Amino acid sequence: MLHVADIHAYYGQSHVLQGVSLDVGKGEVVSLLGRNGSGKTTTLLTIMGYLSPAPGSITYDGVEIGGLPPYRISRMGLGFVPQERGIFPSLTVLENLTVAARRGQRGEWTLERVLG
């Protein structure tokens, strides 16, 4: 489903991601672990289109998404919840996912489909 190959990312002139690769298959749950400043959030921001991979490749369901704007990536079925705060902090994770559920090109988002 998600294939990330040798992505690099920059904040200005600072080379902050250097050659990150990972694969996530259908139904898999993956955690990114590391110390502060090791690139976990930057990796997710790059996958979601907030930073452009240069160089590197990000594909989702066989479609290249590296460099697409975040709203297009979201419409394809990928989502991102920033750390340290929920979209609605008083709601549970499940309730936040339920609020975010919507119909799109890929059909309705359900818990079974997300974790499927």
C-alpha positions as CSV (number, residue, x, y, z in Angstrom):
1,M,0.0,0.0,0.0
2,L,2.5,2.6,1.1
3,H,6.1,2.5,-0.2
4,V,8.6,5.1,0.9
5,A,12.0,4.9,-0.9
6,D,15.1,6.8,0.0
7,I,13.4,10.1,0.9
8,H,15.3,13.2,1.9
9,A,13.8,16.4,3.2
10,Y,15.1,19.8,4.1
11,Y,14.2,22.7,6.3
12,G,15.8,25.5,4.5
13,Q,19.4,24.5,3.9
14,S,19.3,21.9,6.8
15,H,19.2,18.3,5.5
16,V,16.9,16.8,8.1
17,L,15.9,13.4,6.5
18,Q,18.5,11.3,4.9
19,G,17.5,8.2,3.0
20,V,14.4,7.1,4.9
21,S,12.7,4.0,3.4
22,L,9.7,2.0,4.7
23,D,6.9,-0.2,3.5
24,V,3.5,-0.5,5.0
25,G,1.2,-3.3,3.8
26,K,-2.6,-3.5,3.9
27,G,-3.8,-4.0,7.5
28,E,-0.4,-3.3,9.0
29,V,0.1,-1.0,11.9
30,V,3.6,0.6,12.0
31,S,5.2,2.7,14.7
32,L,8.1,5.2,14.2
33,L,10.3,5.2,17.3
34,G,13.2,7.4,18.0
35,R,14.7,10.2,20.2
36,N,13.6,13.8,19.9
37,G,14.8,15.3,16.7
38,S,15.4,11.9,15.0
39,G,12.9,12.7,12.1
40,K,9.7,10.8,13.1
41,T,7.4,13.8,12.6
42,T,9.4,15.1,9.6
43,T,9.0,11.6,7.9
44,L,5.2,11.8,8.4
45,L,5.0,15.4,7.2
46,T,6.9,14.4,4.1
47,I,4.6,11.5,3.4
48,M,1.6,13.7,3.9
49,G,2.8,16.3,1.5
50,Y,3.7,19.1,3.9
51,L,7.3,18.8,2.9
52,S,8.5,17.7,-0.6
53,P,10.9,14.7,-0.8
54,A,14.0,15.7,-2.6
55,P,15.1,13.2,-3.8
56,G,13.0,10.1,-3.0
57,S,9.8,8.4,-3.9
58,I,6.5,7.9,-2.0
59,T,3.8,5.7,-3.6
60,Y,0.4,4.8,-2.2
61,D,-1.5,2.0,-3.9
62,G,1.0,2.2,-6.8
63,V,0.4,5.9,-7.4
64,E,3.3,8.4,-6.9
65,I,2.2,10.9,-4.2
66,G,5.6,12.6,-3.5
67,G,5.1,16.3,-4.1
68,L,1.3,16.2,-4.2
69,P,-0.5,18.8,-1.9
70,P,-1.7,17.4,1.4
71,Y,-5.4,17.7,0.5
72,R,-4.9,15.4,-2.5
73,I,-3.1,12.8,-0.4
74,S,-5.9,13.0,2.2
75,R,-8.5,12.4,-0.5
76,M,-6.6,9.2,-1.5
77,G,-7.1,7.8,2.0
78,L,-4.1,8.8,4.0
79,G,-4.4,10.9,7.2
80,F,-2.2,12.5,9.8
81,V,-3.0,13.6,13.4
82,P,-0.3,15.9,14.9
83,Q,1.4,14.7,18.1
84,E,0.6,16.3,21.5
85,R,-2.9,17.3,20.5
86,G,-6.0,15.7,19.0
87,I,-8.1,17.3,16.4
88,F,-10.7,17.6,19.2
89,P,-8.8,17.1,22.5
90,S,-11.8,16.2,24.5
91,L,-12.7,13.3,22.3
92,T,-11.1,9.8,22.3
93,V,-9.0,8.6,19.4
94,L,-12.0,6.5,18.1
95,E,-14.3,9.6,18.3
96,N,-11.7,11.7,16.5
97,L,-11.5,9.1,13.7
98,T,-15.3,8.9,13.5
99,V,-15.6,12.7,13.2
100,A,-13.0,12.6,10.4
101,A,-14.7,9.8,8.6
102,R,-16.1,10.9,5.3
103,R,-16.9,9.5,1.8
104,G,-14.4,10.1,-0.8
105,Q,-13.1,8.5,-4.0
106,R,-12.2,5.3,-2.0
107,G,-15.5,5.0,-0.2
108,E,-16.5,5.5,3.4
109,W,-13.8,5.3,6.1
110,T,-14.7,2.8,8.7
111,L,-12.7,1.4,11.6
112,E,-12.6,-2.0,9.9
113,R,-11.3,-0.4,6.7
114,V,-8.6,1.6,8.5
115,L,-7.4,-1.4,10.5
116,G,-8.5,-4.0,8.1
